Amino acid sequence: MTKKPSTSTYDLIVVGAGINGLGIVRDAAERGLTVALVEQQDFCYGVSAWSGRLVHGGLRYLEHGDIPLVRESLRERELLFRVAPHLVKPVRLIMPFYSRNRRPSWMIRMGMIAYDVLSFDKSVKSHRILGKNQVSQRFSGMAREGLSGAALFTDGQVEYAERLCTELAVAAAEAGAEFYLHSTVTQILTDGDSGARRVTGIQAVKANGEKFTLRADLVINAGGPWVDRVLHGASDKTAVESKRLIGGSKGSHIIVEPFDGAPTDVVYYESQTDGRLVLVIPWMGRYLIGTTDRLFAEDPARARCELDEIEYLLTEANTLMPNAHLTLGDVIYTYSGVRPLPYAPGVSEWKIPRSHIVFDHAADGYPGLHSIVGGKLTTYRQLAEDSVDLAVKQLGRGTKRPVSKNLPFPGARTADREAFELEFRSTARLDADTVDRLLALYGTRAADVAALAEASPALAERFDPNSAAIAAELIFAVDAEFAETIADVFARRILLAFEPGHGLAGLSRASAILAKHCGWSATAKKAQEADYLAWLDHLRVPGAPVEKRSKARKTSQKTALVSSTK
């Protein structure tokens, strides 16, 4: 459960619990600062969950000449391979050479050489060039017309970005950070007049309507695409007067089941429509196809995949893989997120820089307030280091250098990962597929989940007929990982939300287990279920036949009903 705050006054308050905010909180807490994290929803609720889930060096940033960002990304990618190997793993990518491409093959070859040079400290394979026949042998479904070969190279993948964020939070809490989740910042507080004012904290409101105030010497606004909304506050009267910082760009993905000719590698493919780069990514036993890139000025919470985006991605996928014949009916769900890019009017969203900025609002007359602009999942740790370095300097306290840069994540704390897995498989009194699941999601912390099931056999029960998940994971999510709602649990801890049935077959049983453990009333239990069903709108497939959607929902609800009566 969420740790009960011990104070309302801190050295530092961080607003926003995406990958960047969590990285800052962990780093600051480990350096000896007292830190509070305030988040309107939950860890990894926003854009951190809606990416392509690749931990990459930013090959395309070479095209824009951003060499420092590519080097930084490659260095941080390598670090994540070492400190979070259970979650961040090397993956091979293939980039085909087509005569119709806007980027000639020589340009891609030069880019690959530069990529290898800039990743001189890597532990993974360097690139190699494949001939046409080699490409077809490796990826038989790829269109052959105009194909002359491909580049094969290595980057990283984090299938479960939500788990990466959760473990950052666990590490931050171990260092003393305190969390205020499901709490929306309504006002940034200041003392003094316009000539001598200083930011002194925040005012926020919990989901139940309760208001509270936190004080700090420094506030860091890491709200991602919500950065400007945090600054503006609940009304003009309470707003921080600042120039617009975020020019959000929406990226959408579609998810499909395996299909004829599907690749085993990630495919990095130049769009035949507009020259953008499209990815086909093996993910959780299915395929993630994305992404789009369009300016988005609405509330980021309202970002959804639109029908024309689906059609664009399907067209590109079918051009690359002619035997796939993917249609709208093959899309099992979608998702969209808004990238927190710098506001750059007149600049194509595809060309807006991806590097991060720590903006000090002292320039606007608001000392004691920083805002984080830009950044990406791969480089979150360097962003956090840069942010906390400035915080330590201005506060005049705290360790000057990061403490845990090279230390394993909570789920990777073992001297011998292979030996741990072998022992866990031989000793855990759980089905083999459940053991596989626990190791994949929790790493060495799988032993903690299994210990709950060992202590209480009822927690070894499978609550969803379509999943190897066990009841102990529900309790672990609440007691050890700060989940407060069913949506927190399903979407950002145990990840059943991203299975084709979204965990609906086990929803009733899971909510009953959680209600008993958390002391929810029947009304509260029903509200929790309704909130999760409402959250699933993030994954909607616009334009899908009504009868298809209705049939799927009825099937899931019927299965859930049968499960709950067993």
N, C-alpha and C positions, 0 to 999 in steps of 0.2 A: 504494500500500500504506500501511497505518497507519504514521505517523511514529514512529520509535523514540524513546522518551522520553529526554530529556537529563538528567533529574534525578528525584528522588523527593520533593523538597521544593518547595512552591509557596506563593504568596500565597493562592491560592484554589483549592479543589476544588469542582466542580459535579457533582452526581449526577443523571443523567437527560439524555438527548439528544433530547427532544421539541423542539418549536418554542420553548418558553420557556427550557429549559436551553441550547439553542444560541444563542439571543439573548443570554442572560447571558454565555456564554463569549466570544462575539464582542465584545460591548461591553467586558467586563473586559480582554480581551487588548489591544484597541485603546487602552485607557486606560493601558497600561503595566504591568498586573499580570501576574505569571506564573500561568498557569491550566492546570489539568488537568480534563478531562471524563471521567467514568467512567460507562459505560452497560452495562446487563446484556445488551443485544442490539445494536441498531444505531440510527443516526439515524432518527427518525420511525417507530420500530417500534410505538409505542403509539397513544394517542388522537389524536395529530396527523395520523395517516393515516386515521382512521376518522370524520372529520367530514363535513359536507355540502359541504365545499370551497368555501364562500362566504366572501368577505372583505366583511363587511357591517357596517353601522352599528348593528345591534341595534334594528330598528324595534320589536320587541315589548317591549324594555326600557322604552320610553315608557309602556307599559301599567302597569308596576310603579313608574313615577315615577323611574327611575334616569337622570335627565338627564345627570349627569356622565359615566356610562359610554357613553351614546349619543354625546355630543360627542367623547369620547376615541376611540371606535371610528370615527367618521366622519373625524376628523383622521388617524388612522393608516391608514385605507383610502386616503385621498387620497395619503398619503406612499408607500404601496406601489405605487399607480398610477405614480408618478414613478420610484421607484428599482428596481422590478422589473417593467417593462412587458411583458417577454417571458413572464412567468408569471402576473401578476395583471392581469386585464383587466376593463373595465366590462361589465356584463351587465344586460339589462332584466328586470325582474320585474313580474308582473301579479297583482294581488290582487282577486279578484272580490267583488262585492256581491250576496249572496243574501239573500232575505227570511228564510231559516231561520238565518242566522248569529247567533251570540250577540253579536257586535260589530256595532252598527248602522253603516250607511254613513257617517253624519255623524262618528262616532268615528274611522273610518279616514281620512276627509278631514282632520280636525283633526290626526291623527297625521302625515299626509303634509306638511302645512304646517309642523309643528314639525320634521320631518325635514329639510326644505329650509332652514329657518332655522338649524338646528344645523350644517348642512353648508355654511355661507356661503362657505367657501373652496374649494368643490368645482370640478372641471374638467368634470364630467359634467352631463347634462341634469337639470333639475328634473322633478318629477312632473307628470303631467296626468291628468285624469279622462276616462275613455272611457264613452260611452253603450252601451246594450245591443247595438246593431247594430255599432258599432265594435269591441266586444269579440269578437263572433262573426266578424267579418272577420279579426281578428288571430289568433284562436284558435278555429278552426271546430269543434274537438272538444269544447269546453266545454258542459256541460249548460245549457240555456236556461231551464228551469223555475225561476221565482223569481229570475232574474237581472235586475238593474236597471242594471248597469254594472261598472266596475272602476277601480282605481287602477293607473297604470303609472309605475314609478319605476326608478331605477338603483342598483345596488350593484356589488360586485366578485366575481369568481370566480377561484380558483386551481385549475385542473384537476389540476395535478401538485403537490400539497402536499409530496410527497416531494422533489421537485426544489428547492423553496423551502428546505427544511431542509438539503439537501445543499449548496446554495450558501452558506448561512449557515456551515456547517462549513468550506467552502473558505476563506471570508473570515476565519474565526476562526484557521485554521491559518496563513494568510498573516501574521496579526498575532502569531503565536508560540504559540497554544494547542496543547496536546498531548492526544491522545485515547487512552483505554483502552476499546476496544469489546469486546463479548462478555465483559464482566467484571462480576460481581455483587458489590455492596457487602454484606459480611456483618456488619460491625461499625463503628460510629462510635467512634473512639478518644478517650479523655479522659486528662488528667493531673490529679493531685491528688485530694483527698478531696471529699466532698459539700459541704464548706464553702468550698473554694477550687479547685474543678476547672474545667477549660477544655477544650473540644474541640480536638484537635490533629491530626486526620486521619481516615483511613478504612483499613479492612482489606477486601480484596476477593479474589475467586477467579476466575481465567480459566475459559473453557469447557473447557480441557484439565485442569482441576483444580489448576493452579499458583496458589499464594497469593502475594499481595504487599501491601505497605503503602505508603501515601502520606501525607506530612505536609503540613500547611498551617496558616496562621494563621486561616483561615475556611473553613467547609464550607457550601455552599448545597445544600439538598436540593430539587431540582426534579424529583422522581420522578413528578409527575403523580398518577394514581390509586394509585401505589405509595408515596406519601409516608410513610404510616404504617408500611408494611412496612420501609422504609429505616430509620426511627427505631427500630423494635422490634428490629432485628438478628436474628442467627441463633438467639439464645436469650434468655430473660428475664434471664440473668446479665449480658449485654452490652447490654441495651436502654437506649435513652434514655427516661427516664420523662417522658412527655408526654401531655397530653389528646389524644383523637382529633381529628384535623384534617380528614380527608376523609370525605365522605358521598357516595360515588360514585353516579352515575346513568348507566345504560346507554342508549345510543342506537343503534338498528339501522337499516340501509338495505337496500333491495333494488335490484338492477340488472336492467333489461330492455332488449331490443332495441327499436328504433323501432316504433311501432304506429299503427293508424288513428286520426287525430285528434290525434296527439301535438303538443304545443306547440313553438314555436320560442323562446319566452321561458321563463325560470324562472317557475313558478306557485307563489304563496304562498297557500295555501288553508286555510280554517278547517275542521277536522275536524267531520264531522257526528255522530261518535260521542261525542266528549268536549270539543270546543271548542278542542283544541290546534291549532297551526299545522303543516300538512304541506306539504312542498315536492316539486315535480316538476321535476327539474333536468336539462337537456341536458348530457351529460358523456361525453367521449371517444367521440362517435358513438353513444352509447346514452343511457339515461335512468336517473337515480339518484332513487329515491323514498324519502323519509324525513321525519322520523325518529321513533322512539319515545322514551320517557322513563320509565325505571323504576329504582328504587333497586337497587343491586347491591353486595353485601357480600363476594362471593367474590374470589379472585385475579383481577385485571383481565385477565390472560393467558388466562383461561378464558371470557371474554365471547364469546358467539356469538349470532347471530340465531335466535330461536325461532319455531316454527311459528305460534303465535298472533300474534306480531309481524308476520309476513308476511301473515297473513290480515287483520289490521287495516289494513296499508298498501295491500293490494290492494283492500279494500272502499272505502277512501277514494279511491283512484285511479279506480275504476270508477264511483263516485258523481259525481266531478268530470267524468269523461270516459266517458259511457255506451257509446260505440262501441268503446272499447278492449277490453273483455271480457278483461281480464288474469286469468290463472289461475296457480296454482303452477307449472305447466309452462312458463310464460313467464319465470320468474325464472332468469337464467343464473348468478348468484351473489349473495351477500349479504355484508355486513360489519357488525361491531359494535365500539363502543369505549366506554370508561367515562370520563365527564367527571369531572375532579378538583374537584368542587364542595365548598364548605365543609360540614362536618358540621353539620346543622341538624335534629335530631330533632323530629318532629311537623310539619315544614313540607313541603308538597307539593314533589316534585322539580321541578315546572314553575315553582315560585315561588322556588326557591333563587337568591340573587344570583349573577351571573356575573362580578362584578368580582373583582380579584385582591388577595391579601393577602401581604405579606412578613412572615412571623412570626419574631420574634427569640426563640430559645429561652433567652436569658439570663433570661427571665421564668420558665422552668422550672428554672433553675439550671445551664444548659448554655451559657455564653457561647462565642462562636465558631461558632455553628450557627444557620443560618436555614432556614426551610422556605417553599416557594412553594405557596400554596393558591389554587385557582381560576384564572382567566384564560381567554383564548380566542385562537384563532389570529390574529384581526385585530389584537389589541392586544398581541401578544407583545413588540414593541419597547419600548413604554412600560413594560411589566412589567419588562423587562430593565434599562431605565434606572433605574427606581425601586430595583430590587434592587442594582445596581452603585453607585448613589449612596450607599446605606447602607453597602455594603462599603467603598468608598473612605473614607468618613467614619470608620468604625471601625478600618480598617487604618492610616489616617494616611498613605496614599501612593496614587499613581495620579491621573490627570487627573480633575478634578471634573465635567466635562461630557462627553457622548458625542462621539466623534470622527467617526463615519461616518453619523450620522442621515440626512443628505441625499445621501450618496454612492451611486452605482448598485451593484447587486448584481454579482457577477463576470460573469454572463451578459448584463449590460446596459451593459457598459463600451464605449461608442462615442459619438461626438459626433453621429452621424446613423444611427439604427437602420435607417431605410428604405434608405439608401445601402449600408449593410453588407449587408443582405439581398439587394439587387439584385446586388451584386458577388459575393456568395457563390453565388447561384444561377447566375451566368454562368461562374464559375471552378471550382466544385467538380466533380470528375470522378466524380459519383455520380448514380444515378437520381433523377428528380425527386421521387418520393415519399419517398426516403431524405433528400433535402435538406429537404423539408418537415418531416419528422420531427425531424431534427437541430436545425433552427431552433426548433421548438416546444418541445423539451425542454431545449436547451442555450443558446439565445440566441446571443450572440457567441462563446461557447465551442464552438459547432458547428465553428468553424474549427480548433480543436485536435483534435477527433475526426477531421475530414476529413484533417488533416495526418498522422495515424497511418496512415490508409488510403492516402494518397499515398506514404508512405515504404515501406509494405509492402502490395503489392496483395492479398495473402491476407486482409488485414484489411478489405478492401472487400467481402468475401463476405457474403451474406445467410445466416445460419445457421438461420433459421426460415422455412419456406415460406409461412407465413401473416403475415409481418411484414416491414416495410421496414428493420428494425434490422440493423446490420452488426456484424461481429466487432470492429471497432475500439472500439465502445461497451463491449464486455466488458473490454477492456484498460484503457480510460479509466476505467471504474468502479473498478478495482482500483488503478491507478497514480496517478490524479489525484483520486479521490473516496472513498478509504478503505474501499471494500468489501472484505470478507474471505471471504464465503461466496456460494454461488450464490443463496441466498435474498436476501441483501443486494442482489445485482446485479439479479435479476429483479423483486423486489418494491419496491425503493426507489431504484434508479438508472435502469434502462432501462424499467421498468414493464410488462413483458410479462405479469406476473402478473394484470394487470387487463384483459387481452384475453380474449375468450370462451374460448379454448383454453388460457389461462394460460401460454403459451409452451412447452407440453409437447412440441409438435412439433419444437422446436429444442433441447430440453433436453440431449439426448445430445451433439449437436454442440457446443453452448456449453460444456458441462462439459469436453469434450475440449480445446477451445481454452484454457480457463482452467487446466486441469490442466497443460498443457504450459507455460503462461506462469508459473504459480505454483509449479510443481514438486510437484504433488500426486501421490501414489502412486495405483495403481488402486483400492486400498481406500478411500483418502481421497476419491477422485472419486466412488465409489459412495455413500459416506456423505453427501457433499454433495448429491447428487441426492435421496437419501432424506430428508434434512432439509428440502429444498424441498418435496417432496411432502407431508411432514407439515405444513409451514407452511400449505399450501393449505386445511387444515381451517378456517382463519379465514374462508374464503369459501364454506363449505358451504351447501347449501340443504336444511334439514331437511324431511323429509316428501316430498321429490321421489321419484318412482317409481324403484325400484332399477334397473329395466331402462334407464331414461333415463340415470341416472348411469353405469351400467356401459358402455352404448353410447358415451357421450361419452368416457369414460376409454379404452376400447379403441380408438376412432377416433384419439384423440390419440397413444396409444402406438404404434399402427400407423404413423401419419404420421411420428412421431419415428424409428422404426426404419428406414423407407425413407430419410428424410433423412440419417441417420447413415451409410448405406451408399453415399451418392453421392460 
